[in-house]
Amino acid sequence: MVVKVSDDSGEACLSLFNEQAERIFGFSADELDKLKPQEGEEKRFQHKMKDAIWVPNLFQISVAQHEYKNEKRQWITARAVVQDDFEAESRFLLDEISKMKTSQ
Protein backbone atom coordinates (compact mmCIF):
# COMPACT_ATOMS: atom_id res chain seq x y z
CA MET A 1 0.00 0.00 0.00
CA VAL A 2 1.26 3.48 -0.81
CA VAL A 3 0.27 6.44 1.37
CA LYS A 4 1.11 10.13 1.27
CA VAL A 5 2.48 11.52 4.54
CA SER A 6 3.39 15.09 5.42
CA ASP A 7 5.03 17.16 8.12
CA ASP A 8 6.30 20.72 8.38
CA SER A 9 9.19 19.97 6.02
CA GLY A 10 7.09 18.61 3.16
CA GLU A 11 5.39 15.46 1.99
CA ALA A 12 6.37 12.07 0.62
CA CYS A 13 4.81 8.84 -0.59
CA LEU A 14 5.62 5.82 1.56
CA SER A 15 5.26 2.17 0.74
CA LEU A 16 3.73 0.23 3.61
CA PHE A 17 3.72 -3.46 4.30
CA ASN A 18 0.72 -5.10 5.96
CA GLU A 19 2.13 -4.77 9.51
CA GLN A 20 2.67 -1.02 9.18
CA ALA A 21 -0.70 -0.50 7.47
CA GLU A 22 -2.44 -2.33 10.33
CA ARG A 23 -0.88 0.07 12.85
CA ILE A 24 -2.05 3.11 10.88
CA PHE A 25 -5.52 1.98 9.82
CA GLY A 26 -6.31 -0.54 12.56
CA PHE A 27 -7.16 -3.40 10.21
CA SER A 28 -5.37 -5.75 7.82
CA ALA A 29 -5.07 -5.48 4.06
CA ASP A 30 -7.50 -8.38 3.66
CA GLU A 31 -10.10 -6.53 5.75
CA LEU A 32 -9.46 -3.38 3.71
CA ASP A 33 -9.97 -5.34 0.50
CA LYS A 34 -13.33 -6.56 1.79
CA LEU A 35 -14.33 -2.94 2.53
CA LYS A 36 -13.43 -1.67 -0.93
CA PRO A 37 -16.28 0.34 -2.29
CA GLN A 38 -19.00 -1.76 -3.75
CA GLU A 39 -22.42 -0.48 -4.61
CA GLY A 40 -23.88 1.16 -1.52
CA GLU A 41 -20.84 0.49 0.71
CA GLU A 42 -18.71 3.51 -0.15
CA LYS A 43 -19.39 5.23 3.17
CA ARG A 44 -17.87 2.41 5.29
CA PHE A 45 -14.66 2.44 3.24
CA GLN A 46 -14.36 6.23 3.29
CA HIS A 47 -15.07 6.35 7.03
CA LYS A 48 -12.20 3.91 7.73
CA MET A 49 -9.83 5.97 5.57
CA LYS A 50 -10.84 9.26 7.23
CA ASP A 51 -10.16 7.79 10.69
CA ALA A 52 -6.46 7.60 9.78
CA ILE A 53 -6.14 11.14 8.40
CA TRP A 54 -4.28 13.70 10.51
CA VAL A 55 -3.28 11.16 13.16
CA PRO A 56 0.32 11.85 14.21
CA ASN A 57 2.66 8.88 13.74
CA LEU A 58 6.39 8.34 13.95
CA PHE A 59 7.93 6.47 11.03
CA GLN A 60 11.20 4.62 10.74
CA ILE A 61 11.91 4.60 7.03
CA SER A 62 14.47 3.37 4.55
CA VAL A 63 15.24 5.18 1.32
CA ALA A 64 16.69 3.57 -1.78
CA GLN A 65 17.54 5.45 -4.93
CA HIS A 66 17.22 3.76 -8.31
CA GLU A 67 18.03 4.98 -11.77
CA TYR A 68 15.86 4.01 -14.70
CA LYS A 69 16.44 5.44 -18.18
CA ASN A 70 18.73 8.12 -16.72
CA GLU A 71 15.99 9.21 -14.31
CA LYS A 72 16.65 8.95 -10.59
CA ARG A 73 13.78 7.76 -8.40
CA GLN A 74 13.51 7.34 -4.67
CA TRP A 75 11.69 4.43 -3.05
CA ILE A 76 10.71 5.22 0.54
CA THR A 77 9.55 2.29 2.64
CA ALA A 78 8.18 2.45 6.18
CA ARG A 79 9.97 -0.10 8.37
CA ALA A 80 8.18 0.74 11.62
CA VAL A 81 5.21 2.90 12.63
CA VAL A 82 4.40 4.12 16.13
CA GLN A 83 1.62 6.49 17.13
CA ASP A 84 2.77 9.52 19.06
CA ASP A 85 2.35 9.19 22.83
CA PHE A 86 2.50 12.79 24.00
CA GLU A 87 1.96 11.84 27.64
CA ALA A 88 4.91 9.43 27.71
CA GLU A 89 7.11 11.89 25.82
CA SER A 90 6.24 14.67 28.28
CA ARG A 91 7.00 12.43 31.25
CA PHE A 92 10.36 11.49 29.73
CA LEU A 93 11.28 15.13 29.12
CA LEU A 94 10.26 16.16 32.65
CA ASP A 95 12.41 13.37 34.09
CA GLU A 96 15.36 14.52 32.00
CA ILE A 97 14.89 18.13 33.15
CA SER A 98 14.72 17.06 36.79
CA LYS A 99 17.94 15.02 36.36
CA MET A 100 19.67 18.10 34.91
CA LYS A 101 18.51 20.23 37.86
CA THR A 102 19.73 17.75 40.48
CA SER A 103 23.14 17.39 38.82
CA GLN A 104 23.81 21.15 38.98
PDB file as gemmi writes it, atoms N, CA and C in Angstrom:
CRYST1    1.000    1.000    1.000  90.00  90.00  90.00 P 1                      
ATOM      1  N   MET A   1       0.845  -1.158   0.000  1.00  0.00           N  
ATOM      2  CA  MET A   1       0.000   0.000   0.000  1.00  0.00           C  
ATOM      3  C   MET A   1       0.898   1.232   0.000  1.00  0.00           C  
ATOM      4  N   VAL A   2       0.511   2.227  -0.752  1.00  0.00           N  
ATOM      5  CA  VAL A   2       1.260   3.477  -0.805  1.00  0.00           C  
ATOM      6  C   VAL A   2       0.392   4.572  -0.199  1.00  0.00           C  
ATOM      7  N   VAL A   3       0.980   5.339   0.720  1.00  0.00           N  
ATOM      8  CA  VAL A   3       0.268   6.441   1.366  1.00  0.00           C  
ATOM      9  C   VAL A   3       1.096   7.704   1.249  1.00  0.00           C  
ATOM     10  N   LYS A   4       0.421   8.839   1.285  1.00  0.00           N  
ATOM     11  CA  LYS A   4       1.107  10.130   1.273  1.00  0.00           C  
ATOM     12  C   LYS A   4       1.130  10.644   2.706  1.00  0.00           C  
ATOM     13  N   VAL A   5       2.324  10.987   3.195  1.00  0.00           N  
ATOM     14  CA  VAL A   5       2.478  11.523   4.540  1.00  0.00           C  
ATOM     15  C   VAL A   5       3.090  12.910   4.431  1.00  0.00           C  
ATOM     16  N   SER A   6       2.838  13.743   5.453  1.00  0.00           N  
ATOM     17  CA  SER A   6       3.390  15.094   5.421  1.00  0.00           C  
ATOM     18  C   SER A   6       3.739  15.545   6.826  1.00  0.00           C  
ATOM     19  N   ASP A   7       4.679  16.477   6.879  1.00  0.00           N  
ATOM     20  CA  ASP A   7       5.029  17.162   8.117  1.00  0.00           C  
ATOM     21  C   ASP A   7       5.392  18.592   7.741  1.00  0.00           C  
ATOM     22  N   ASP A   8       5.997  19.311   8.666  1.00  0.00           N  
ATOM     23  CA  ASP A   8       6.296  20.716   8.380  1.00  0.00           C  
ATOM     24  C   ASP A   8       7.381  20.906   7.332  1.00  0.00           C  
ATOM     25  N   SER A   9       8.134  19.839   7.013  1.00  0.00           N  
ATOM     26  CA  SER A   9       9.193  19.966   6.022  1.00  0.00           C  
ATOM     27  C   SER A   9       8.742  19.601   4.608  1.00  0.00           C  
ATOM     28  N   GLY A  10       7.577  18.981   4.480  1.00  0.00           N  
ATOM     29  CA  GLY A  10       7.095  18.608   3.156  1.00  0.00           C  
ATOM     30  C   GLY A  10       6.263  17.345   3.204  1.00  0.00           C  
ATOM     31  N   GLU A  11       6.173  16.694   2.062  1.00  0.00           N  
ATOM     32  CA  GLU A  11       5.392  15.464   1.986  1.00  0.00           C  
ATOM     33  C   GLU A  11       6.122  14.436   1.147  1.00  0.00           C  
ATOM     34  N   ALA A  12       5.743  13.166   1.352  1.00  0.00           N  
ATOM     35  CA  ALA A  12       6.372  12.072   0.623  1.00  0.00           C  
ATOM     36  C   ALA A  12       5.390  10.912   0.526  1.00  0.00           C  
ATOM     37  N   CYS A  13       5.605  10.063  -0.452  1.00  0.00           N  
ATOM     38  CA  CYS A  13       4.812   8.843  -0.592  1.00  0.00           C  
ATOM     39  C   CYS A  13       5.607   7.693   0.004  1.00  0.00           C  
ATOM     40  N   LEU A  14       4.978   6.947   0.902  1.00  0.00           N  
ATOM     41  CA  LEU A  14       5.623   5.821   1.561  1.00  0.00           C  
ATOM     42  C   LEU A  14       4.966   4.523   1.139  1.00  0.00           C  
ATOM     43  N   SER A  15       5.787   3.511   0.947  1.00  0.00           N  
ATOM     44  CA  SER A  15       5.264   2.165   0.738  1.00  0.00           C  
ATOM     45  C   SER A  15       5.127   1.509   2.098  1.00  0.00           C  
ATOM     46  N   LEU A  16       3.978   0.904   2.342  1.00  0.00           N  
ATOM     47  CA  LEU A  16       3.725   0.233   3.614  1.00  0.00           C  
ATOM     48  C   LEU A  16       3.509  -1.249   3.383  1.00  0.00           C  
ATOM     49  N   PHE A  17       4.030  -2.049   4.282  1.00  0.00           N  
ATOM     50  CA  PHE A  17       3.715  -3.461   4.295  1.00  0.00           C  
ATOM     51  C   PHE A  17       2.502  -3.648   5.202  1.00  0.00           C  
ATOM     52  N   ASN A  18       1.955  -4.844   5.228  1.00  0.00           N  
ATOM     53  CA  ASN A  18       0.724  -5.098   5.965  1.00  0.00           C  
ATOM     54  C   ASN A  18       0.840  -4.718   7.442  1.00  0.00           C  
ATOM     55  N   GLU A  19       1.963  -5.056   8.078  1.00  0.00           N  
ATOM     56  CA  GLU A  19       2.127  -4.765   9.511  1.00  0.00           C  
ATOM     57  C   GLU A  19       2.044  -3.269   9.801  1.00  0.00           C  
ATOM     58  N   GLN A  20       2.703  -2.461   8.980  1.00  0.00           N  
ATOM     59  CA  GLN A  20       2.667  -1.015   9.185  1.00  0.00           C  
ATOM     60  C   GLN A  20       1.278  -0.454   8.867  1.00  0.00           C  
ATOM     61  N   ALA A  21       0.645  -0.968   7.836  1.00  0.00           N  
ATOM     62  CA  ALA A  21      -0.698  -0.504   7.469  1.00  0.00           C  
ATOM     63  C   ALA A  21      -1.696  -0.814   8.583  1.00  0.00           C  
ATOM     64  N   GLU A  22      -1.546  -1.973   9.218  1.00  0.00           N  
ATOM     65  CA  GLU A  22      -2.437  -2.326  10.329  1.00  0.00           C  
ATOM     66  C   GLU A  22      -2.302  -1.337  11.478  1.00  0.00           C  
ATOM     67  N   ARG A  23      -1.084  -0.889  11.751  1.00  0.00           N  
ATOM     68  CA  ARG A  23      -0.878   0.066  12.847  1.00  0.00           C  
ATOM     69  C   ARG A  23      -1.491   1.428  12.530  1.00  0.00           C  
ATOM     70  N   ILE A  24      -1.494   1.807  11.269  1.00  0.00           N  
ATOM     71  CA  ILE A  24      -2.049   3.108  10.885  1.00  0.00           C  
ATOM     72  C   ILE A  24      -3.574   3.047  10.791  1.00  0.00           C  
ATOM     73  N   PHE A  25      -4.086   2.041  10.098  1.00  0.00           N  
ATOM     74  CA  PHE A  25      -5.517   1.976   9.823  1.00  0.00           C  
ATOM     75  C   PHE A  25      -6.304   1.152  10.840  1.00  0.00           C  
ATOM     76  N   GLY A  26      -5.619   0.272  11.554  1.00  0.00           N  
ATOM     77  CA  GLY A  26      -6.308  -0.537  12.559  1.00  0.00           C  
ATOM     78  C   GLY A  26      -6.947  -1.798  12.017  1.00  0.00           C  
ATOM     79  N   PHE A  27      -6.643  -2.159  10.771  1.00  0.00           N  
ATOM     80  CA  PHE A  27      -7.160  -3.400  10.214  1.00  0.00           C  
ATOM     81  C   PHE A  27      -6.217  -3.876   9.116  1.00  0.00           C  
ATOM     82  N   SER A  28      -6.306  -5.151   8.771  1.00  0.00           N  
ATOM     83  CA  SER A  28      -5.375  -5.755   7.819  1.00  0.00           C  
ATOM     84  C   SER A  28      -5.742  -5.405   6.380  1.00  0.00           C  
ATOM     85  N   ALA A  29      -4.835  -5.727   5.487  1.00  0.00           N  
ATOM     86  CA  ALA A  29      -5.065  -5.479   4.062  1.00  0.00           C  
ATOM     87  C   ALA A  29      -6.230  -6.324   3.551  1.00  0.00           C  
ATOM     88  N   ASP A  30      -6.376  -7.534   4.073  1.00  0.00           N  
ATOM     89  CA  ASP A  30      -7.503  -8.376   3.663  1.00  0.00           C  
ATOM     90  C   ASP A  30      -8.831  -7.745   4.066  1.00  0.00           C  
ATOM     91  N   GLU A  31      -8.884  -7.201   5.287  1.00  0.00           N  
ATOM     92  CA  GLU A  31     -10.100  -6.526   5.745  1.00  0.00           C  
ATOM     93  C   GLU A  31     -10.373  -5.280   4.914  1.00  0.00           C  
ATOM     94  N   LEU A  32      -9.314  -4.562   4.549  1.00  0.00           N  
ATOM     95  CA  LEU A  32      -9.458  -3.381   3.706  1.00  0.00           C  
ATOM     96  C   LEU A  32     -10.003  -3.770   2.337  1.00  0.00           C  
ATOM     97  N   ASP A  33      -9.505  -4.869   1.804  1.00  0.00           N  
ATOM     98  CA  ASP A  33      -9.969  -5.341   0.501  1.00  0.00           C  
ATOM     99  C   ASP A  33     -11.460  -5.666   0.535  1.00  0.00           C  
ATOM    100  N   LYS A  34     -11.907  -6.239   1.657  1.00  0.00           N  
ATOM    101  CA  LYS A  34     -13.333  -6.555   1.795  1.00  0.00           C  
ATOM    102  C   LYS A  34     -14.190  -5.292   1.876  1.00  0.00           C  
ATOM    103  N   LEU A  35     -13.595  -4.197   2.393  1.00  0.00           N  
ATOM    104  CA  LEU A  35     -14.332  -2.937   2.535  1.00  0.00           C  
ATOM    105  C   LEU A  35     -14.316  -2.076   1.281  1.00  0.00           C  
ATOM    106  N   LYS A  36     -13.522  -2.487   0.278  1.00  0.00           N  
ATOM    107  CA  LYS A  36     -13.433  -1.672  -0.933  1.00  0.00           C  
ATOM    108  C   LYS A  36     -14.826  -1.324  -1.423  1.00  0.00           C  
ATOM    109  N   PRO A  37     -14.944  -0.123  -1.923  1.00  0.00           N  
ATOM    110  CA  PRO A  37     -16.280   0.339  -2.294  1.00  0.00           C  
ATOM    111  C   PRO A  37     -16.972  -0.573  -3.293  1.00  0.00           C  
ATOM    112  N   GLN A  38     -18.091  -1.067  -2.857  1.00  0.00           N  
ATOM    113  CA  GLN A  38     -18.999  -1.765  -3.748  1.00  0.00           C  
ATOM    114  C   GLN A  38     -20.275  -0.937  -3.741  1.00  0.00           C  
ATOM    115  N   GLU A  39     -21.195  -1.285  -4.525  1.00  0.00           N  
ATOM    116  CA  GLU A  39     -22.422  -0.478  -4.607  1.00  0.00           C  
ATOM    117  C   GLU A  39     -23.063  -0.340  -3.234  1.00  0.00           C  
ATOM    118  N   GLY A  40     -23.223   0.892  -2.776  1.00  0.00           N  
ATOM    119  CA  GLY A  40     -23.882   1.161  -1.516  1.00  0.00           C  
ATOM    120  C   GLY A  40     -22.987   1.073  -0.291  1.00  0.00           C  
ATOM    121  N   GLU A  41     -21.727   0.658  -0.442  1.00  0.00           N  
ATOM    122  CA  GLU A  41     -20.841   0.486   0.707  1.00  0.00           C  
ATOM    123  C   GLU A  41     -19.690   1.482   0.712  1.00  0.00           C  
ATOM    124  N   GLU A  42     -19.793   2.536  -0.059  1.00  0.00           N  
ATOM    125  CA  GLU A  42     -18.714   3.511  -0.155  1.00  0.00           C  
ATOM    126  C   GLU A  42     -18.483   4.241   1.159  1.00  0.00           C  
ATOM    127  N   LYS A  43     -19.520   4.467   1.937  1.00  0.00           N  
ATOM    128  CA  LYS A  43     -19.392   5.227   3.172  1.00  0.00           C  
ATOM    129  C   LYS A  43     -18.537   4.494   4.203  1.00  0.00           C  
ATOM    130  N   ARG A  44     -18.671   3.179   4.323  1.00  0.00           N  
ATOM    131  CA  ARG A  44     -17.875   2.415   5.291  1.00  0.00           C  
ATOM    132  C   ARG A  44     -16.387   2.513   4.957  1.00  0.00           C  
ATOM    133  N   PHE A  45     -16.058   2.362   3.680  1.00  0.00           N  
ATOM    134  CA  PHE A  45     -14.663   2.438   3.236  1.00  0.00           C  
ATOM    135  C   PHE A  45     -14.101   3.829   3.491  1.00  0.00           C  
ATOM    136  N   GLN A  46     -14.823   4.859   3.106  1.00  0.00           N  
ATOM    137  CA  GLN A  46     -14.364   6.232   3.286  1.00  0.00           C  
ATOM    138  C   GLN A  46     -14.227   6.582   4.758  1.00  0.00           C  
ATOM    139  N   HIS A  47     -15.139   6.092   5.592  1.00  0.00           N  
ATOM    140  CA  HIS A  47     -15.071   6.351   7.028  1.00  0.00           C  
ATOM    141  C   HIS A  47     -13.794   5.763   7.626  1.00  0.00           C  
ATOM    142  N   LYS A  48     -13.429   4.552   7.229  1.00  0.00           N  
ATOM    143  CA  LYS A  48     -12.205   3.914   7.727  1.00  0.00           C  
ATOM    144  C   LYS A  48     -10.964   4.704   7.292  1.00  0.00           C  
ATOM    145  N   MET A  49     -10.969   5.203   6.068  1.00  0.00           N  
ATOM    146  CA  MET A  49      -9.833   5.966   5.574  1.00  0.00           C  
ATOM    147  C   MET A  49      -9.727   7.306   6.304  1.00  0.00           C  
ATOM    148  N   LYS A  50     -10.845   7.967   6.554  1.00  0.00           N  
ATOM    149  CA  LYS A  50     -10.842   9.263   7.230  1.00  0.00           C  
ATOM    150  C   LYS A  50     -10.382   9.143   8.680  1.00  0.00           C  
ATOM    151  N   ASP A  51     -10.606   7.988   9.302  1.00  0.00           N  
ATOM    152  CA  ASP A  51     -10.162   7.793  10.689  1.00  0.00           C  
ATOM    153  C   ASP A  51      -8.642   7.879  10.818  1.00  0.00           C  
ATOM    154  N   ALA A  52      -7.920   7.594   9.737  1.00  0.00           N  
ATOM    155  CA  ALA A  52      -6.456   7.597   9.781  1.00  0.00           C  
ATOM    156  C   ALA A  52      -5.847   8.936   9.372  1.00  0.00           C  
ATOM    157  N   ILE A  53      -6.659   9.850   8.865  1.00  0.00           N  
ATOM    158  CA  ILE A  53      -6.142  11.138   8.397  1.00  0.00           C  
ATOM    159  C   ILE A  53      -5.844  12.044   9.585  1.00  0.00           C  
ATOM    160  N   TRP A  54      -4.741  12.737   9.518  1.00  0.00           N  
ATOM    161  CA  TRP A  54      -4.280  13.704  10.505  1.00  0.00           C  
ATOM    162  C   TRP A  54      -4.004  13.096  11.883  1.00  0.00           C  
ATOM    163  N   VAL A  55      -3.701  11.804  11.912  1.00  0.00           N  
ATOM    164  CA  VAL A  55      -3.285  11.155  13.156  1.00  0.00           C  
ATOM    165  C   VAL A  55      -1.761  11.175  13.171  1.00  0.00           C  
ATOM    166  N   PRO A  56      -1.142  11.785  14.192  1.00  0.00           N  
ATOM    167  CA  PRO A  56       0.322  11.848  14.209  1.00  0.00           C  
ATOM    168  C   PRO A  56       0.946  10.481  14.458  1.00  0.00           C  
ATOM    169  N   ASN A  57       1.913  10.128  13.628  1.00  0.00           N  
ATOM    170  CA  ASN A  57       2.659   8.883  13.738  1.00  0.00           C  
ATOM    171  C   ASN A  57       4.145   9.171  13.594  1.00  0.00           C  
ATOM    172  N   LEU A  58       4.950   8.307  14.158  1.00  0.00           N  
ATOM    173  CA  LEU A  58       6.394   8.344  13.952  1.00  0.00           C  
ATOM    174  C   LEU A  58       6.760   7.196  13.037  1.00  0.00           C  
ATOM    175  N   PHE A  59       7.548   7.483  12.007  1.00  0.00           N  
ATOM    176  CA  PHE A  59       7.927   6.472  11.030  1.00  0.00           C  
ATOM    177  C   PHE A  59       9.425   6.232  11.059  1.00  0.00           C  
ATOM    178  N   GLN A  60       9.804   4.967  11.010  1.00  0.00           N  
ATOM    179  CA  GLN A  60      11.199   4.618  10.742  1.00  0.00           C  
ATOM    180  C   GLN A  60      11.188   4.173   9.285  1.00  0.00           C  
ATOM    181  N   ILE A  61      11.971   4.856   8.468  1.00  0.00           N  
ATOM    182  CA  ILE A  61      11.909   4.603   7.032  1.00  0.00           C  
ATOM    183  C   ILE A  61      13.272   4.202   6.484  1.00  0.00           C  
ATOM    184  N   SER A  62      13.245   3.600   5.306  1.00  0.00           N  
ATOM    185  CA  SER A  62      14.472   3.369   4.546  1.00  0.00           C  
ATOM    186  C   SER A  62      14.250   3.968   3.160  1.00  0.00           C  
ATOM    187  N   VAL A  63      15.317   4.523   2.622  1.00  0.00           N  
ATOM    188  CA  VAL A  63      15.236   5.177   1.321  1.00  0.00           C  
ATOM    189  C   VAL A  63      16.257   4.536   0.392  1.00  0.00           C  
ATOM    190  N   ALA A  64      15.793   4.134  -0.763  1.00  0.00           N  
ATOM    191  CA  ALA A  64      16.688   3.573  -1.778  1.00  0.00           C  
ATOM    192  C   ALA A  64      16.501   4.382  -3.050  1.00  0.00           C  
ATOM    193  N   GLN A  65      17.615   4.670  -3.704  1.00  0.00           N  
ATOM    194  CA  GLN A  65      17.545   5.450  -4.929  1.00  0.00           C  
ATOM    195  C   GLN A  65      17.881   4.536  -6.103  1.00  0.00           C  
ATOM    196  N   HIS A  66      17.031   4.570  -7.117  1.00  0.00           N  
ATOM    197  CA  HIS A  66      17.221   3.756  -8.309  1.00  0.00           C  
ATOM    198  C   HIS A  66      17.259   4.670  -9.517  1.00  0.00           C  
ATOM    199  N   GLU A  67      17.976   4.216 -10.536  1.00  0.00           N  
ATOM    200  CA  GLU A  67      18.029   4.982 -11.769  1.00  0.00           C  
ATOM    201  C   GLU A  67      17.445   4.129 -12.881  1.00  0.00           C  
ATOM    202  N   TYR A  68      16.514   4.697 -13.604  1.00  0.00           N  
ATOM    203  CA  TYR A  68      15.860   4.006 -14.701  1.00  0.00           C  
ATOM    204  C   TYR A  68      15.778   4.970 -15.874  1.00  0.00           C  
ATOM    205  N   LYS A  69      16.401   4.599 -16.984  1.00  0.00           N  
ATOM    206  CA  LYS A  69      16.439   5.441 -18.180  1.00  0.00           C  
ATOM    207  C   LYS A  69      16.958   6.836 -17.849  1.00  0.00           C  
ATOM    208  N   ASN A  70      18.065   6.883 -17.131  1.00  0.00           N  
ATOM    209  CA  ASN A  70      18.733   8.117 -16.717  1.00  0.00           C  
ATOM    210  C   ASN A  70      17.852   9.023 -15.857  1.00  0.00           C  
ATOM    211  N   GLU A  71      16.856   8.456 -15.218  1.00  0.00           N  
ATOM    212  CA  GLU A  71      15.991   9.211 -14.310  1.00  0.00           C  
ATOM    213  C   GLU A  71      16.115   8.600 -12.918  1.00  0.00           C  
ATOM    214  N   LYS A  72      16.482   9.442 -11.952  1.00  0.00           N  
ATOM    215  CA  LYS A  72      16.648   8.953 -10.588  1.00  0.00           C  
ATOM    216  C   LYS A  72      15.303   8.971  -9.864  1.00  0.00           C  
ATOM    217  N   ARG A  73      15.020   7.868  -9.165  1.00  0.00           N  
ATOM    218  CA  ARG A  73      13.780   7.762  -8.398  1.00  0.00           C  
ATOM    219  C   ARG A  73      14.108   7.285  -6.987  1.00  0.00           C  
ATOM    220  N   GLN A  74      13.342   7.764  -6.042  1.00  0.00           N  
ATOM    221  CA  GLN A  74      13.508   7.336  -4.667  1.00  0.00           C  
ATOM    222  C   GLN A  74      12.359   6.425  -4.274  1.00  0.00           C  
ATOM    223  N   TRP A  75      12.688   5.330  -3.606  1.00  0.00           N  
ATOM    224  CA  TRP A  75      11.691   4.433  -3.051  1.00  0.00           C  
ATOM    225  C   TRP A  75      11.784   4.565  -1.536  1.00  0.00           C  
ATOM    226  N   ILE A  76      10.732   5.039  -0.909  1.00  0.00           N  
ATOM    227  CA  ILE A  76      10.708   5.221   0.539  1.00  0.00           C  
ATOM    228  C   ILE A  76       9.776   4.163   1.122  1.00  0.00           C  
ATOM    229  N   THR A  77      10.320   3.373   2.037  1.00  0.00           N  
ATOM    230  CA  THR A  77       9.554   2.289   2.643  1.00  0.00           C  
ATOM    231  C   THR A  77       9.514   2.479   4.148  1.00  0.00           C  
ATOM    232  N   ALA A  78       8.331   2.367   4.722  1.00  0.00           N  
ATOM    233  CA  ALA A  78       8.182   2.450   6.180  1.00  0.00           C  
ATOM    234  C   ALA A  78       8.578   1.102   6.777  1.00  0.00           C  
ATOM    235  N   ARG A  79       9.527   1.120   7.696  1.00  0.00           N  
ATOM    236  CA  ARG A  79       9.971  -0.103   8.368  1.00  0.00           C  
ATOM    237  C   ARG A  79       9.278  -0.291   9.708  1.00  0.00           C  
ATOM    238  N   ALA A  80       8.887   0.807  10.348  1.00  0.00           N  
ATOM    239  CA  ALA A  80       8.178   0.745  11.623  1.00  0.00           C  
ATOM    240  C   ALA A  80       7.290   1.978  11.746  1.00  0.00           C  
ATOM    241  N   VAL A  81       6.159   1.805  12.406  1.00  0.00           N  
ATOM    242  CA  VAL A  81       5.210   2.896  12.627  1.00  0.00           C  
ATOM    243  C   VAL A  81       4.774   2.852  14.084  1.00  0.00           C  
ATOM    244  N   VAL A  82       4.837   4.007  14.743  1.00  0.00           N  
ATOM    245  CA  VAL A  82       4.404   4.120  16.128  1.00  0.00           C  
ATOM    246  C   VAL A  82       3.568   5.388  16.249  1.00  0.00           C  
ATOM    247  N   GLN A  83       2.418   5.280  16.896  1.00  0.00           N  
ATOM    248  CA  GLN A  83       1.622   6.485  17.126  1.00  0.00           C  
ATOM    249  C   GLN A  83       2.269   7.305  18.223  1.00  0.00           C  
ATOM    250  N   ASP A  84       2.210   8.618  18.060  1.00  0.00           N  
ATOM    251  CA  ASP A  84       2.768   9.523  19.063  1.00  0.00           C  
ATOM    252  C   ASP A  84       2.076   9.315  20.407  1.00  0.00           C  
ATOM    253  N   ASP A  85       2.881   9.266  21.465  1.00  0.00           N  
ATOM    254  CA  ASP A  85       2.353   9.193  22.827  1.00  0.00           C  
ATOM    255  C   ASP A  85       2.855  10.433  23.546  1.00  0.00           C  
ATOM    256  N   PHE A  86       2.074  11.506  23.453  1.00  0.00           N  
ATOM    257  CA  PHE A  86       2.501  12.786  23.999  1.00  0.00           C  
ATOM    258  C   PHE A  86       2.671  12.733  25.511  1.00  0.00           C  
ATOM    259  N   GLU A  87       1.859  11.947  26.187  1.00  0.00           N  
ATOM    260  CA  GLU A  87       1.958  11.836  27.637  1.00  0.00           C  
ATOM    261  C   GLU A  87       3.278  11.194  28.043  1.00  0.00           C  
ATOM    262  N   ALA A  88       3.646  10.102  27.399  1.00  0.00           N  
ATOM    263  CA  ALA A  88       4.908   9.428  27.714  1.00  0.00           C  
ATOM    264  C   ALA A  88       6.106  10.311  27.357  1.00  0.00           C  
ATOM    265  N   GLU A  89       6.026  11.005  26.233  1.00  0.00           N  
ATOM    266  CA  GLU A  89       7.111  11.893  25.821  1.00  0.00           C  
ATOM    267  C   GLU A  89       7.276  13.038  26.817  1.00  0.00           C  
ATOM    268  N   SER A  90       6.170  13.596  27.287  1.00  0.00           N  
ATOM    269  CA  SER A  90       6.237  14.674  28.280  1.00  0.00           C  
ATOM    270  C   SER A  90       6.838  14.190  29.587  1.00  0.00           C  
ATOM    271  N   ARG A  91       6.437  13.000  30.024  1.00  0.00           N  
ATOM    272  CA  ARG A  91       6.996  12.430  31.252  1.00  0.00           C  
ATOM    273  C   ARG A  91       8.509  12.237  31.130  1.00  0.00           C  
ATOM    274  N   PHE A  92       8.934  11.709  29.981  1.00  0.00           N  
ATOM    275  CA  PHE A  92      10.357  11.494  29.734  1.00  0.00           C  
ATOM    276  C   PHE A  92      11.120  12.816  29.796  1.00  0.00           C  
ATOM    277  N   LEU A  93      10.601  13.839  29.136  1.00  0.00           N  
ATOM    278  CA  LEU A  93      11.278  15.134  29.124  1.00  0.00           C  
ATOM    279  C   LEU A  93      11.333  15.763  30.514  1.00  0.00           C  
ATOM    280  N   LEU A  94      10.253  15.638  31.278  1.00  0.00           N  
ATOM    281  CA  LEU A  94      10.258  16.161  32.650  1.00  0.00           C  
ATOM    282  C   LEU A  94      11.276  15.436  33.519  1.00  0.00           C  
ATOM    283  N   ASP A  95      11.399  14.133  33.342  1.00  0.00           N  
ATOM    284  CA  ASP A  95      12.413  13.370  34.085  1.00  0.00           C  
ATOM    285  C   ASP A  95      13.816  13.825  33.714  1.00  0.00           C  
ATOM    286  N   GLU A  96      14.046  14.064  32.445  1.00  0.00           N  
ATOM    287  CA  GLU A  96      15.363  14.521  32.001  1.00  0.00           C  
ATOM    288  C   GLU A  96      15.681  15.905  32.563  1.00  0.00           C  
ATOM    289  N   ILE A  97      14.691  16.783  32.585  1.00  0.00           N  
ATOM    290  CA  ILE A  97      14.892  18.128  33.147  1.00  0.00           C  
ATOM    291  C   ILE A  97      15.201  18.036  34.634  1.00  0.00           C  
ATOM    292  N   SER A  98      14.474  17.185  35.358  1.00  0.00           N  
ATOM    293  CA  SER A  98      14.724  17.057  36.793  1.00  0.00           C  
ATOM    294  C   SER A  98      16.115  16.458  37.060  1.00  0.00           C  
ATOM    295  N   LYS A  99      16.585  15.560  36.219  1.00  0.00           N  
ATOM    296  CA  LYS A  99      17.940  15.022  36.362  1.00  0.00           C  
ATOM    297  C   LYS A  99      18.989  16.119  36.155  1.00  0.00           C  
ATOM    298  N   MET A 100      18.726  17.005  35.170  1.00  0.00           N  
ATOM    299  CA  MET A 100      19.666  18.098  34.912  1.00  0.00           C  
ATOM    300  C   MET A 100      19.699  19.061  36.085  1.00  0.00           C  
ATOM    301  N   LYS A 101      18.568  19.322  36.718  1.00  0.00           N  
ATOM    302  CA  LYS A 101      18.508  20.234  37.857  1.00  0.00           C  
ATOM    303  C   LYS A 101      19.226  19.662  39.060  1.00  0.00           C  
ATOM    304  N   THR A 102      19.088  18.369  39.305  1.00  0.00           N  
ATOM    305  CA  THR A 102      19.735  17.751  40.477  1.00  0.00           C  
ATOM    306  C   THR A 102      21.238  17.615  40.282  1.00  0.00           C  
ATOM    307  N   SER A 103      21.702  17.531  39.049  1.00  0.00           N  
ATOM    308  CA  SER A 103      23.139  17.388  38.821  1.00  0.00           C  
ATOM    309  C   SER A 103      23.872  18.725  38.917  1.00  0.00           C  
ATOM    310  N   GLN A 104      23.157  19.832  38.932  1.00  0.00           N  
ATOM    311  CA  GLN A 104      23.810  21.149  38.978  1.00  0.00           C  
ATOM    312  C   GLN A 104      24.105  21.560  40.375  1.00  0.00           C  
TER     313      GLN A 104                                                      
END                                                                             
